[in-house]
Amino acid sequence: MSLDVYREIREAMQSGESRVLATVSSTRGSTPRKAGASMLLRPDGTFSGTIGGGCGEAEVWQEAMETMRDGKPRVVVVDLTEPVEGEDKICGGVMHVFVERVSAGG
């Protein structure tokens, strides 16, 4: 996780704002990022960092916005083993992404 992400979490907590942290907790096979990769989402849906981009990141973003709303942590399984169209789809693994809200209130 980058220092910028830590800095933003600290600043958000000091101001009482919520953020959602999505962290790749484990991978199997070929994935765009490995365990430890993270992205930090803001209430408006913007984010910093990446867990790999594309459809998998979009799926995690949707679940992260749910966590922003309900505060419930979740694990998102991103399955990149399904055949997809396009030559840029070279991954073939599975990522488990832990999603949690971080805020001054817990």
N, C-alpha and C positions, 0 to 999 in steps of 0.2 A: 504494500500500500504506500502511496506517495506521501511525502510530507505535506503537500497541499491538501490532501484528503483529511489528514489528521488535524491540520490547522482549521479547515472548514468545520469539522465536527466540534472542535473546541469553541470556535466562535459562535456556532449555532447553539450550543449548550449554554454558553454565557448569556446569550440573548433570549433564551427560552424557546427557540425555534426547533422544529423537528426536522430530521433528515432520515433517510433510509439507506442503510448500507447493505449492498449485495456483494457477497464474497464467494468466490469459487472455493468450495470446501474439498472437493475431490474430483478427479477425472479418470476416465478409462478410454484408451484408444487415442485417436488423433483429434485434438481439440484446439481451438484457436488460442486459448490461454490455459494456464495451469493453476493448480491450487494456490490460493493467496491473491490472485487477481481480484480487483474490486472496482465497483462504481458506487458513487454516492449521489442519491437523488434528492432534489429539493421539492418542496410542496407544489411548485408550479410545473413539475415534470422535467425540468432541465436537470442535467447531471454532469458530473465530472468523473473521469476514469472510464475504463471499459472492461468488460468481461469477454470481449471478442467480436462484438458487432453483429450485424445481420439479424436474421429471424430469431436466433437464440437469445440475443440481447433484448430484442423487442418483447419476447415472451417473459423474460425476467423483469423488464421494465413494467409490464402490465401487473405482474404479481407484486412488485415493489410498491406500486401506487395503491394497491389494495392494502398492503401493510401500512402505508402512510395513513390510510383512512381508518383502519380498524386496530392498528397497533399489534396485530398478531404476527409473530415470527413464522416463517415458513421455509421449507426447502423446495426449490424448484429443480426438477430434473429436466435438463435440456438434452434431448436425444437427437444427435446429429448423424445417426446411422441410417435414417430413411433416405431412399434415393430422391434427389431433387434435381430440377432442371437448372442448367447453367454450368459453365465451365469453372466458375469461381467457387463452387461448392466442393472443396477438397477435404473437408473434415469427415470423420467417420466414427467419432467417439461419443461419449456421454459425459456431461458435466453435472455435478450436484452443486447448486448455488444456495447458500444460506442467506436469507433476507431478514433483516431486523431493523426496527425503528430505533434510532438513537436520538434522545432529547433530554432536556433538563429534568423532565418529569419521569423519565425512565422508559 
